[in-house]
Amino acid sequence: MGVDPEIAPTTSASKTVEVTSQYDNDFKNGVIDNSHFTAAELAKYGQTHRGLSPRHVQLMAIGGSIGTGLFVGIGSSLSKAGPLSLVLGYMFWGALFVWPAYLCVAEMCAYLPLRGAIFELAARFVDPALGFAMGWTYFFAGVMLVCTEYSAVATVMQYWNTDVNPAVWIAMTMVVCVFLNVVAVRWYGESEFVMASTKVLLLIGLVLLTFITMLGGNPENDRYGFRYWTGGNAIHAYYAEGATGRFCGFWSVCIYAAFTIAGPDMICLAAGEIQNPRRTIPRVAKLIFYRLVGFYVVGVLAVGIICSSRDDRLLGAIDDGEPGAAASPWVVGITNLGIKGLPGLINFLILLSGWSCGNAYLYASSRTLYGLARDGQAPKFFLKCTKAGVPIYAVGLVSLITCLTFLVSSNNAVQVFYWFVGLTTCALVCTYVGMLWTYIGWYRARVAQNFDADLLPYTAPFTPYTAYFALVLGVLMIIFIGYDTLVPFSVQGFITSYFGAWFSIFVFVFWKVFKRTSFVKPAEADFVSGKAAIDEECREWEEGGIEENIKARLAEMPLWRRCWERMW
């Protein structure tokens, strides 16, 4: 195994850990082991707190990524590919890429729920340059996602009022999200719990509405069923003719699914702030399949039922760049059925979903920067945390960069939204590919060191085969993500599609050359560093048995509270 640092953890009244070991040098192959902090450094900078409860984490995993893309932007994919291709594309990408990536990351983070976990693990099991590249690539993607959702909120607000400059709505959104991110992480968790719950309820409501109306429960008494899937409208050709065009339509859906279906990023970034992480992370992992099927696949199936992919109103709204719910296939379908009052309500709920996603990814990108600073890959002052455990300077820098969103004040808000979507998607896929590569390094180290799998709180099924397959699929996505920008060649489309990939390669090569890092040999990979400190932090949940402690705590609660807690 790797070198075990001499750690002597003690627990204070506030449950924080003081690590009393010294270390010989700050940089070890280009990365600082994030367990190597002296008591003086912890006193100077502070650290994040484990303030996210299981219900916070579950809702972050379920609803944190459900944004305006699934309610509004999905109309573009529906019109390009048709309803059947929409369902197949989401099933393909979700089941064969996102699901394996989630399970692999859960195995690693449940055992070592470090602060800045996945980037630290990449440095330990593959190469410090990979940890650096993943961290900065995800930071870029996270910031772009915040910009995406801010611009989406501006777009949605224009549904009601086009006279006000969109920059006003962006500023309003930014102030609220920054406020929610600088208070204690527990209150961030509560705000995200409420907003994510709203998005989940909206999606469930829209699916139920589709089911009722397709059976005739609408003002027109129209039992339309799967009418919009007939007459050759189930699958459309896109970009080319015939079978090639139909495959291109399917692939365009996979690309959009890569943007809308979030991977395990939120969980691995929150690993250092989750209460009872070795129970919570496996529970989240076990529910990921049902989240993928129950929300994304069923959701896109319903949208293809309620709205025709060839609806003139939908195509016109997309072509004209109409704001907010006007371009949503849900709203178009509801309006066609003669249902009054719902479009405005849906637009309001879509507004909340965009707000929630902006809030979530401001958290994610600031924690990424904090994790990079812990690993010596970003300036050290980003380690500074408030007494509430918030990395205040990291939140401040992310908020400053997201002022890019004010570009909507001089450009079409819908156009700016799609710029940010393009910039984000490739960078996200590059990060998830890095996570899978990290898992393969982790698995090889387990085999080389005869690591007992029974010591793991959670073991991903069907590995390493699923990890290898998902890795190949992710690389293919990166290569062909901008295929439709090549002929005719679009400079803007090509740059926004592939910038994330070139950025990721650049930062990887830069750190490898600058720090002269080496690939980690499986027999020398480090499973130990930082574990003692985490064990000490988690003692209050694990001493005496995790499940036994849960049962004892539930027994002290009234029946209603006991039922509520068991849901999570």
HUMOHU-V402753 format. One record per backbone hydrogen bond with DSSP energy under -0.5 kcal/mol. CO is the residue of the C=O (numbers start at 1). NH is the residue of the N-H. E is the energy in kcal/mol with one decimal. If there is no record, write none. Layout:
# HUMOHU-V402753
CO&NH&E, CO&NH&E
This chain:
# HUMOHU-V402753
3&5&-0.7, 5&7&-1.3, 10&12&-0.5, 10&18&-1.3, 12&15&-1.9, 16&12&-1.6, 17&19&-0.6, 18&10&-0.7, 18&20&-0.7, 26&28&-0.6, 27&29&-0.5, 28&31&-0.9, 31&28&-1.6, 33&36&-2.3, 35&37&-1.7, 38&42&-2.3, 39&43&-2.1, 40&44&-1.8, 41&45&-2.9, 41&46&-0.5, 42&46&-2.0, 45&385&-3.4, 49&51&-1.8, 51&53&-0.7, 52&275&-3.0, 53&57&-2.1, 54&58&-2.7, 55&59&-2.0, 56&60&-2.2, 57&61&-2.4, 58&62&-2.6, 59&63&-2.8, 59&64&-0.8, 60&64&-0.9, 63&66&-1.0, 65&67&-1.3, 67&70&-1.1, 67&71&-0.6, 68&71&-0.5, 68&72&-3.4, 68&73&-1.1, 69&74&-0.9, 71&330&-0.5, 72&75&-1.9, 73&76&-1.3, 73&77&-0.8, 74&78&-2.2, 75&79&-2.2, 76&80&-1.7, 77&81&-2.5, 78&82&-2.0, 81&236&-2.7, 82&86&-1.7, 83&87&-1.9, 84&88&-2.7, 85&89&-2.7, 86&90&-1.8, 87&91&-2.4, 88&92&-2.8, 89&93&-2.4, 90&94&-2.3, 91&95&-2.6, 92&96&-2.0, 93&97&-1.5, 93&98&-2.0, 94&99&-2.5, 97&101&-2.1, 98&102&-2.5, 99&103&-2.2, 100&104&-2.5, 101&105&-2.2, 102&106&-2.2, 103&107&-1.8, 104&108&-1.5, 105&109&-2.9, 106&110&-2.1, 107&111&-1.0, 108&112&-2.4, 112&114&-2.6, 114&116&-0.5, 114&117&-1.2, 116&120&-1.6, 117&121&-2.5, 118&122&-2.0, 119&123&-1.5, 120&124&-1.6, 121&125&-2.5, 122&126&-1.9, 122&127&-1.7, 126&520&-3.2, 127&130&-1.3, 127&131&-1.5, 128&132&-2.2, 129&133&-2.6, 130&134&-3.1, 131&135&-2.2, 132&136&-2.3, 133&137&-2.3, 134&138&-2.7, 135&139&-2.2, 136&140&-2.2, 137&141&-2.6, 138&142&-3.5, 139&143&-2.4, 140&144&-2.4, 141&145&-2.3, 142&146&-2.1, 143&147&-2.2, 144&148&-2.6, 145&149&-2.5, 146&150&-2.5, 147&151&-2.6, 148&152&-1.9, 149&153&-2.3, 150&154&-1.9, 151&155&-2.1, 152&156&-2.8, 153&157&-2.5, 154&158&-1.2, 156&159&-1.5, 157&160&-1.4, 157&161&-1.7, 165&168&-2.1, 165&169&-0.6, 166&170&-1.9, 167&171&-2.4, 168&172&-2.1, 169&173&-2.4, 170&174&-2.8, 171&175&-2.2, 172&176&-1.7, 173&177&-2.4, 174&178&-2.6, 175&179&-2.2, 176&180&-2.3, 177&181&-1.3, 178&182&-1.2, 179&182&-0.7, 179&183&-1.0, 184&187&-1.1, 184&188&-1.7, 185&189&-2.8, 186&190&-1.9, 187&191&-2.4, 188&192&-2.6, 189&193&-2.1, 190&194&-2.2, 191&195&-2.4, 192&196&-2.8, 193&197&-1.9, 194&198&-1.7, 195&199&-1.8, 196&200&-2.4, 197&201&-2.6, 198&202&-2.2, 199&203&-2.5, 200&204&-2.6, 201&205&-2.7, 202&206&-2.4, 203&207&-2.1, 204&208&-2.5, 205&209&-2.5, 206&210&-2.2, 207&211&-2.2, 208&212&-2.5, 209&213&-2.6, 210&214&-2.4, 211&215&-0.7, 212&215&-0.6, 212&217&-2.3, 213&216&-1.7, 213&224&-0.5, 214&225&-1.7, 216&218&-2.1, 218&221&-2.3, 221&223&-0.7, 222&216&-0.5, 222&224&-1.7, 224&227&-2.3, 226&229&-2.0, 227&230&-1.5, 229&234&-0.6, 230&233&-0.9, 233&83&-0.7, 234&84&-1.9, 234&85&-1.1, 238&240&-0.5, 241&244&-0.6, 241&245&-1.4, 242&246&-2.0, 243&247&-2.4, 244&248&-2.3, 245&238&-2.2, 245&249&-2.0, 246&250&-2.1, 247&251&-2.7, 248&252&-2.1, 249&253&-1.4, 250&254&-1.8, 251&255&-2.1, 252&256&-1.9, 253&257&-2.9, 254&258&-1.9, 255&259&-0.8, 256&259&-0.6, 256&260&-2.1, 257&261&-3.0, 260&262&-0.9, 263&266&-0.5, 264&268&-2.3, 265&269&-2.2, 266&270&-1.5, 267&271&-0.6, 268&117&-0.6, 270&273&-2.6, 270&274&-0.5, 271&274&-0.8, 273&52&-2.9, 274&277&-0.7, 276&279&-1.6, 276&280&-2.5, 277&281&-2.2, 279&283&-1.5, 280&284&-2.2, 281&285&-2.4, 282&286&-2.3, 283&287&-0.9, 284&287&-0.7, 284&288&-0.6, 285&288&-1.1, 287&291&-1.9, 288&292&-2.5, 289&293&-2.5, 290&294&-2.9, 291&295&-2.0, 291&296&-1.0, 292&296&-0.6, 292&297&-2.2, 293&298&-2.1, 295&299&-0.9, 296&300&-2.7, 297&301&-2.0, 298&302&-2.3, 299&303&-2.0, 300&304&-1.5, 301&305&-0.7, 302&305&-0.8, 302&306&-2.3, 303&307&-1.2, 308&311&-1.5, 311&315&-2.6, 312&316&-2.5, 313&317&-2.2, 314&318&-2.3, 315&319&-2.5, 316&320&-2.4, 317&321&-0.6, 317&322&-2.5, 318&321&-0.7, 323&326&-1.5, 324&327&-1.5, 325&328&-1.6, 328&332&-2.4, 329&333&-2.4, 330&334&-2.4, 331&335&-2.7, 332&336&-2.2, 333&337&-1.1, 334&339&-1.8, 335&338&-1.7, 337&220&-0.5, 338&340&-0.5, 341&345&-1.1, 342&346&-3.1, 343&347&-2.3, 344&348&-1.9, 345&349&-2.2, 346&350&-2.6, 347&351&-2.1, 348&352&-1.8, 349&353&-1.9, 350&354&-2.2, 351&355&-2.1, 352&356&-2.6, 353&357&-2.2, 354&358&-2.2, 355&359&-2.2, 356&360&-2.6, 357&361&-2.6, 358&362&-1.5, 359&363&-1.6, 360&364&-2.3, 361&365&-2.4, 362&366&-1.8, 363&367&-2.2, 364&368&-1.8, 365&369&-2.0, 366&370&-2.0, 367&371&-2.5, 368&372&-2.4, 369&373&-2.0, 370&374&-2.0, 371&375&-1.5, 372&377&-3.1, 372&378&-0.6, 373&376&-1.3, 375&32&-2.1, 379&382&-1.6, 380&383&-2.2, 381&384&-1.5, 384&392&-0.6, 384&393&-0.7, 386&389&-2.1, 388&185&-0.8, 389&391&-0.5, 390&386&-2.3, 390&392&-1.8, 391&395&-2.2, 392&396&-2.1, 393&397&-2.3, 394&398&-2.1, 395&399&-2.2, 396&400&-1.9, 397&401&-2.5, 398&402&-2.2, 400&403&-1.3, 401&404&-2.0, 402&405&-2.0, 403&406&-2.0, 404&407&-2.1, 405&408&-2.0, 406&409&-1.9, 407&410&-1.8, 407&411&-0.8, 412&416&-2.4, 413&417&-2.0, 414&418&-1.8, 415&419&-1.7, 416&420&-2.2, 417&421&-1.9, 418&422&-2.1, 419&423&-2.1, 420&424&-2.1, 421&425&-2.4, 422&426&-1.0, 423&427&-0.8, 424&428&-2.4, 425&429&-2.3, 426&430&-2.5, 427&431&-1.9, 428&432&-2.4, 429&433&-2.5, 430&434&-1.9, 431&435&-1.8, 432&436&-2.1, 433&437&-2.4, 434&438&-2.2, 435&439&-2.1, 436&440&-2.2, 437&441&-2.0, 438&442&-2.5, 439&443&-3.2, 440&444&-2.5, 441&445&-2.0, 442&446&-2.2, 443&447&-2.1, 444&448&-2.7, 445&449&-2.2, 446&451&-2.7, 447&450&-1.1, 451&453&-0.6, 452&455&-2.0, 453&456&-1.6, 460&463&-0.7, 462&466&-2.0, 464&468&-2.3, 465&469&-2.4, 466&470&-2.6, 467&471&-2.1, 468&472&-2.2, 469&473&-2.4, 470&474&-2.5, 471&475&-2.1, 472&476&-2.3, 473&477&-2.0, 474&478&-2.0, 475&479&-2.1, 476&480&-2.4, 477&481&-0.6, 478&481&-0.6, 480&483&-1.2, 482&485&-2.0, 483&486&-1.2, 483&487&-0.5, 485&490&-2.6, 489&491&-0.5, 490&494&-3.0, 491&495&-2.4, 492&496&-2.3, 493&497&-1.9, 494&498&-2.2, 495&499&-1.9, 498&502&-2.0, 499&503&-2.7, 500&504&-2.1, 501&505&-2.3, 502&506&-2.4, 503&507&-2.4, 504&508&-1.9, 505&509&-2.5, 506&510&-2.8, 507&511&-2.2, 508&512&-2.0, 509&513&-2.5, 510&514&-3.0, 511&515&-2.5, 512&516&-0.7, 512&517&-0.8, 521&524&-2.1, 521&525&-0.7, 522&525&-0.9, 525&2&-0.9, 525&527&-0.7, 528&531&-2.5, 528&532&-0.5, 530&534&-1.8, 531&535&-3.1, 532&536&-1.9, 533&537&-2.1, 534&538&-2.6, 536&539&-0.9, 537&540&-0.5, 538&541&-1.4, 538&542&-2.0, 539&543&-2.8, 542&545&-2.6, 545&549&-2.2, 546&550&-2.0, 547&551&-2.6, 548&552&-2.2, 549&553&-2.3, 550&554&-2.6, 551&555&-2.0, 552&556&-0.7, 553&556&-0.7, 554&557&-1.7, 558&562&-2.4, 559&563&-2.4, 560&564&-1.9, 561&565&-2.7, 562&566&-1.9, 563&567&-0.8, 564&567&-0.8, 565&568&-1.4
